[in-house]
Structure formats: C-alpha cells, structure tokens
C-alpha cells in the first residue's frame, strides 16, 4: 500500500479492501445474523496478517500506546459480515470491539461500522484511521463497551 494513490489507481473498493486487510475464504448462502457472520469471519482468518494489515494494527497500538500484541485485527473482507453487514474488519482491545469499513469515497455518508477508514493516499490515511480507531476504543472504555 505504501505510496499508492488509490483515488487515481483504478482500484475497486473490494481490491483495496483485500490489499489492506486480506480476505476470509468462506462460503455461505442466504442471510446470516451479525453475530454468526462475525463468528464465521473470526474462524476463517488468514494464517498471518498481510503486511498492510500488520502496519494498520501496529499504528492502532501506537495510538493506544500499548504493545501491538495487545491489539487484535480481524478481516471480514469476502465474508457475510462484509457482504451483508458492511463491516470490512474489526479490532479487539481490552475486551472491547471497534468495527470499521474501508472506503475510497470521501462522500460516503451511510455506514454501519463504528469507524469509516477513508483511504486515498496510502500510509498517511492509515495513520489518520488508526487515530480514529484508538479514539473509538478510548471513548468506549470511558463510557460503555461497544458490543457486536
């Protein structure tokens, strides 16, 4: 992802999501509840995080000022959590969950995740997204847990 300019690259949203997060290799049919979709995605994670996802996780850990081993990142790309519930992934930290949706569309106003990750200019956007994710964890930890 480093120094790619997604806005002019010809990328589709799905290709961007796969490069940033990797994907779940699952098959299903019909509707699936959020809880079941999240569990299916959890059980079908790639064996290792792709380099971009690893940088994203580390950026969130830096913003939280914690060891990256304390933060978990899950991809939902290609799963019913993505296709049905519009959640591309989620982070877990300290018993809390923050979901996110990755997009190139700055005009996107409707979303179902806790945080929208706007990516157009590569790693600079990743730092901004990490701040937003960390802020969601800090808010949730001070107010109430984000349960999904």
PyMOL commands that set and color helices and strands:
alter all, ss='L'
color gray80, all
select helices_A, chain A and resi 6-8+13-21+34-42+51-64+68-70+80-83+123-142
alter helices_A, ss='H'
color red, helices_A
select strands_A, chain A and resi 71-75+89-93+96-103+115-118
alter strands_A, ss='S'
color yellow, strands_A
deselect
rebuild
show_as cartoon
